[in-house]
Amino acid sequence: MRRAMSRRLPLTPVTTPLSSAQVRARVPLAECTTLRLGGPAARFTRATTAAELVETVRALDAAGDPVLLLGGGSNLVVADAGFAGTAVQVGTSGRRLDPLGDGLVQLTVEAGEDWDSVVAEAVAQGLGGLECLSGIPGLVGATPVQNVGAYGVEISQVLTSIDLLDRRTGRVQQMPADGLGLAYRTSVLKGTDRAVVLRARFALTAGGQSAPIRYAELARVLGVAQGDRVPVDAAREAVLDLRRGKGMVLDPADHDTWSAGSFFTNPLLDDSTLAGVLIRIAERLGPHVDVPTYPAGPGFAKLSAAWLIERAGFTRGHAGHRVALSSKHTLALTNRGGASTEDLLDLAREVRDGVRTAFGVELHPEPVMVGCGLG
């Protein structure tokens, strides 16, 4: 990948450390995550503008205080012990549309905006490109870090650039999308503390038509061929219906949505490893089983984590101690009420180890782990 050039933006002066009026102590992080799990943060503050976010993080970094950036908490697993530093909640807002020409518009959105609200507004304005990413919880700033994707679309297909605070230099820079190393559910920012996303820019199409429908299940629901386009509102509603059926649209009354979404990523295997896995699958399930595989670049293929979990013997609703696999989708590990983070991790280990034993495939968690892990 070629080295992308970033553009420095005006440097905001560093302020003094946070005043006590800005900070709350011992805030339970379970209140800030969709899993409703996690111990307290030693300190908690909220930034409502990009300048305030930059100043806050700079001040905490200068003081040597550990920082946990909080968005919507939909992709976060926090240890029962909590976080021994300052949790900074991103509460920034603002959106802007600018014409790009040739039927394209640029949508610029602050990092603290609710992602699905942004998608809904884009659809309402007849802008195509985001509709298949409807119903995904969380904030805009997390989408490029995770290279969020669903139903045949990834952020990498529409993202043009982001503004970020480089915590190593203290400078705010604009970074083009091709400098972020965007790949399947990852980027150069994922799993690091090197930067804070301040805003993101997306290139969308005017005219009311969706991006080409690439996902087979979605195409079937819409009654079109893969590659066809449909009205953006039709695509959004179909995606929302599919996600609701899998417990992937947040509903406080539905414990199947007390999750971090898909807990495991679909495993990527090189061709030689895949051949061995297919032999093990045939030995366990029979030689004529149809194994779903998807191309993932030269020499690689992607398997379905949910398919492997189910064939390893884990059914929907499989229960641990106060936690369970969703009754709607085996990729979601859910808090049934009164659970601890360790309960959740125990269930995740059980599923991971079961798939490894059955098929020799290692599943990797998708959420960000804070103070904990599967070991």
C-alpha positions in Angstrom: 0.0 0.0 0.0 1.4 3.4 -0.9 2.1 5.8 1.9 -0.7 8.3 2.2 0.0 12.0 3.0 -1.8 13.6 5.8 -2.6 17.3 6.1 -2.0 19.2 9.3 -4.9 21.3 10.5 -4.6 24.3 12.8 -3.1 23.4 16.2 -5.3 24.1 19.2 -3.4 25.4 22.2 -3.0 22.9 25.1 -5.1 23.8 28.2 -4.5 23.1 31.8 -5.6 19.8 33.3 -9.4 19.2 33.8 -11.1 21.0 36.7 -12.9 19.0 39.2 -16.2 20.5 37.9 -15.7 18.7 34.6 -15.1 15.3 36.1 -17.2 12.7 37.9 -15.7 9.9 40.0 -16.4 6.2 39.9 -18.9 6.2 37.1 -20.1 2.6 36.3 -19.1 1.8 32.7 -21.9 -0.7 32.5 -24.1 2.4 32.1 -22.1 3.2 28.9 -22.1 -0.1 27.1 -24.7 -2.0 25.2 -23.7 -5.2 27.1 -24.5 -3.3 30.3 -21.3 -4.8 31.8 -18.1 -3.4 33.3 -16.9 -1.9 36.5 -16.4 1.8 37.2 -14.0 4.3 35.6 -11.9 6.1 38.2 -12.9 9.4 36.5 -15.4 10.3 33.8 -15.9 13.4 31.7 -17.7 14.3 28.5 -16.5 16.5 25.6 -19.2 18.2 23.5 -17.0 19.9 20.8 -14.1 18.7 18.8 -11.9 21.4 20.4 -12.9 20.3 23.8 -12.2 16.7 23.0 -8.8 17.6 21.7 -8.0 19.8 24.7 -9.2 17.1 27.2 -7.2 14.3 25.7 -4.1 16.5 25.4 -4.4 17.5 29.0 -4.8 13.9 30.3 -1.9 12.7 28.1 0.3 15.5 29.4 -0.6 14.5 33.0 0.1 10.8 32.3 -3.5 9.8 33.0 -4.8 6.7 31.2 -7.6 7.5 28.8 -10.6 5.4 27.7 -12.5 7.0 24.8 -16.2 6.1 24.9 -18.5 6.3 22.0 -21.8 4.4 22.0 -20.3 1.5 23.9 -21.6 -1.0 21.3 -18.3 -2.7 20.6 -16.8 -2.6 24.1 -16.2 -5.3 26.7 -15.0 -3.7 30.0 -13.5 -5.7 32.9 -15.4 -6.1 36.1 -12.6 -4.2 37.8 -13.4 -1.2 35.6 -10.9 1.3 34.3 -8.2 3.0 36.5 -8.1 6.2 34.5 -10.4 8.8 32.9 -13.1 7.7 30.6 -13.8 10.5 28.0 -17.2 10.3 26.4 -17.3 11.7 22.9 -20.4 13.9 22.7 -19.6 16.0 19.7 -22.2 16.8 17.0 -22.5 18.4 13.6 -23.1 17.4 10.0 -22.5 19.1 6.6 -23.1 18.3 3.0 -20.9 19.6 0.1 -21.2 18.9 -3.6 -18.4 17.0 -5.2 -19.7 16.9 -8.8 -20.6 14.0 -11.1 -23.6 13.2 -8.9 -21.6 12.8 -5.7 -21.8 14.7 -2.4 -19.5 14.8 0.6 -21.1 14.2 4.0 -18.9 15.4 6.9 -20.0 14.3 10.3 -18.6 14.9 13.8 -17.4 11.8 15.7 -20.0 11.9 18.4 -23.0 11.7 16.1 -25.2 8.6 16.4 -24.4 6.4 13.4 -27.9 5.2 12.5 -29.3 8.7 12.8 -26.8 9.8 10.2 -27.7 6.9 7.9 -31.4 7.7 8.3 -30.9 11.3 7.4 -28.8 10.4 4.4 -31.6 8.0 3.2 -34.2 10.7 3.8 -32.3 13.0 1.5 -32.0 10.4 -1.2 -28.3 9.8 -0.8 -26.9 6.4 -1.5 -24.0 4.5 0.0 -24.8 4.1 3.7 -28.2 2.4 3.5 -26.9 -1.2 4.0 -25.2 0.0 7.2 -28.5 0.8 8.8 -29.3 -0.2 12.3 -25.6 -0.5 13.4 -25.3 0.9 16.9 -22.6 3.3 18.0 -21.1 6.6 17.0 -19.6 7.9 13.7 -16.0 8.1 15.1 -15.8 4.3 15.6 -16.8 3.4 12.1 -13.4 4.0 10.4 -11.5 2.4 13.3 -13.4 -0.8 13.0 -14.1 -0.5 9.2 -17.7 -1.3 10.1 -19.5 -3.4 7.5 -22.7 -5.3 6.9 -24.8 -6.7 4.1 -22.0 -6.4 1.5 -20.9 -2.8 2.3 -17.9 -1.6 4.4 -17.0 1.9 5.5 -13.9 1.7 3.3 -16.2 1.9 0.2 -17.6 5.3 1.1 -15.0 6.9 3.5 -12.9 9.6 1.9 -11.0 11.0 4.9 -11.0 11.6 8.7 -9.7 14.3 11.0 -7.8 12.9 14.0 -5.8 14.0 16.9 -2.4 12.3 16.8 -1.7 11.6 20.5 2.0 11.1 19.8 2.6 14.6 18.5 -0.5 16.4 19.9 -1.4 17.6 16.4 -4.7 17.5 14.6 -4.4 16.1 11.1 -6.5 15.2 8.1 -5.9 11.6 7.0 -7.2 10.2 3.7 -9.0 6.9 3.8 -6.2 5.1 2.0 -3.8 5.9 4.8 -5.8 4.0 7.3 -5.0 0.5 6.3 -8.7 -0.4 6.1 -9.3 -4.2 5.9 -11.9 -6.7 7.1 -13.1 -5.2 10.5 -9.9 -3.4 11.1 -7.6 -0.4 10.4 -4.3 0.9 11.6 -6.1 2.6 14.4 -7.8 -0.5 15.9 -6.4 -1.8 19.1 -4.1 1.3 19.6 -4.2 4.5 21.5 -2.3 6.5 18.9 -5.2 8.7 17.7 -8.6 10.1 18.4 -11.1 10.4 15.5 -12.7 13.8 15.4 -14.8 13.7 12.3 -15.3 11.6 9.1 -16.1 12.4 5.5 -18.1 10.1 3.2 -18.7 10.3 -0.6 -22.3 9.5 -1.3 -24.4 9.4 -4.5 -27.4 11.7 -5.2 -30.5 10.4 -7.0 -32.2 8.2 -4.5 -30.7 4.8 -5.5 -28.8 2.5 -3.3 -25.3 1.2 -3.8 -25.4 -2.1 -5.8 -26.9 -4.9 -3.6 -24.1 -7.4 -3.2 -25.3 -9.5 -0.3 -27.3 -12.5 -1.4 -29.7 -12.6 1.6 -30.5 -8.9 1.1 -31.0 -9.3 -2.6 -33.5 -12.2 -2.0 -35.5 -10.1 0.5 -35.6 -7.2 -1.9 -36.5 -9.5 -4.9 -33.6 -8.3 -7.0 -30.5 -9.8 -8.5 -27.1 -9.2 -6.9 -25.6 -6.1 -8.3 -29.0 -4.3 -8.8 -29.8 -1.0 -7.2 -33.0 -0.2 -5.4 -34.5 2.9 -3.8 -32.4 3.8 -0.7 -35.4 3.7 1.6 -36.3 0.2 0.5 -32.8 -1.0 1.1 -32.7 0.6 4.6 -36.0 -1.0 5.6 -35.0 -4.4 4.4 -31.7 -4.2 6.3 -33.5 -3.1 9.5 -35.9 -6.0 9.2 -33.1 -8.5 8.7 -31.2 -7.0 11.7 -34.3 -7.0 13.9 -34.8 -10.7 13.1 -31.3 -11.4 14.4 -31.5 -9.3 17.5 -29.1 -6.7 16.1 -31.2 -3.6 16.5 -31.0 -2.2 20.1 -34.1 -2.7 22.2 -33.9 -2.2 26.0 -36.7 -4.6 26.6 -35.0 -7.4 24.5 -32.1 -9.2 26.2 -31.0 -10.6 22.8 -29.8 -7.0 22.1 -27.9 -6.7 25.3 -24.8 -7.6 23.4 -21.8 -6.2 21.5 -23.2 -7.4 18.2 -21.2 -10.1 16.5 -18.7 -11.2 19.1 -16.4 -13.1 16.8 -15.1 -12.1 13.3 -15.4 -14.5 10.4 -12.1 -16.3 10.2 -9.8 -15.6 7.3 -7.8 -18.6 6.2 -5.1 -19.1 3.6 -5.7 -21.8 1.0 -3.4 -24.4 2.6 -5.0 -23.9 6.0 -8.5 -24.0 4.5 -7.8 -27.3 2.8 -7.0 -28.9 6.2 -10.1 -27.3 7.8 -12.4 -28.7 5.1 -11.0 -32.2 5.7 -11.8 -31.9 9.4 -15.3 -30.6 8.6 -15.9 -33.5 6.3 -14.7 -36.0 8.9 -17.1 -34.5 11.5 -20.1 -33.6 9.4 -19.8 -35.9 6.3 -18.2 -35.5 2.9 -21.2 -33.9 1.2 -21.8 -31.0 3.6 -22.0 -27.6 1.9 -19.4 -25.3 3.6 -20.1 -21.6 3.0 -16.8 -20.0 1.9 -16.2 -16.5 0.5 -13.3 -15.1 -1.4 -11.1 -12.8 0.6 -8.3 -11.8 -1.7 -5.7 -13.9 -3.6 -4.9 -17.1 -1.7 -7.4 -16.5 1.1 -11.0 -17.4 1.9 -13.4 -16.4 4.6 -15.6 -18.8 6.6 -18.8 -18.1 8.5 -18.1 -17.9 12.2 -21.8 -18.5 12.9 -21.9 -21.6 10.7 -18.8 -23.0 12.5 -20.3 -22.2 16.0 -23.5 -24.0 15.2 -21.8 -27.0 13.6 -19.6 -27.3 16.7 -22.7 -27.9 18.7 -23.7 -24.5 20.0 -27.3 -23.6 19.4 -29.1 -20.3 19.7 -29.9 -19.7 23.3 -27.0 -21.8 24.5 -26.6 -20.7 28.1 -23.7 -20.0 30.4 -24.0 -18.4 33.8 -26.3 -15.4 33.5 -25.2 -15.1 29.8 -26.3 -16.9 26.7 -25.9 -16.9 22.9 -28.7 -14.9 21.4 -31.9 -16.8 20.7 -31.9 -15.2 17.3 -28.2 -15.3 16.2 -25.3 -17.5 17.5 -22.7 -14.7 16.9 -24.1 -12.5 19.6 -23.2 -13.2 23.2 -25.8 -11.6 25.5 -26.3 -10.5 29.1 -29.5 -12.0 30.3 -29.5 -9.7 33.4 -27.3 -9.7 36.4 -24.2 -11.0 34.5 -20.6 -10.1 35.0 -18.0 -9.5 32.4 -16.2 -12.7 33.5 -19.5 -14.6 32.9 -19.5 -13.3 29.3 -15.8 -14.2 28.8 -16.3 -17.7 30.1 -19.0 -18.3 27.5 -16.8 -16.8 24.8 -14.0 -19.1 25.8 -16.4 -22.1 25.7 -17.5 -21.3 22.2 -14.0 -20.4 20.9 -12.5 -23.6 22.4 -15.4 -25.7 21.0 -14.9 -24.5 17.5 -11.1 -25.0 17.7 -11.6 -28.6 19.0 -14.1 -29.4 16.3 -12.5 -27.8 13.3 -9.1 -26.5 14.1 -10.2 -22.9 13.5 -9.4 -20.1 15.9 -12.1 -17.5 16.4 -11.1 -14.0 17.4 -13.2 -11.5 19.3 -14.5 -8.4 17.4 -15.2 -6.1 20.4 -12.5 -4.0 22.0 -11.4 -5.5 25.3 -10.7 -3.1 28.2 -8.7 -4.6 31.1 -9.8 -8.1 30.1 -9.4 -10.8 27.4 -10.0 -14.4 26.5 -6.5 -15.5 27.3 
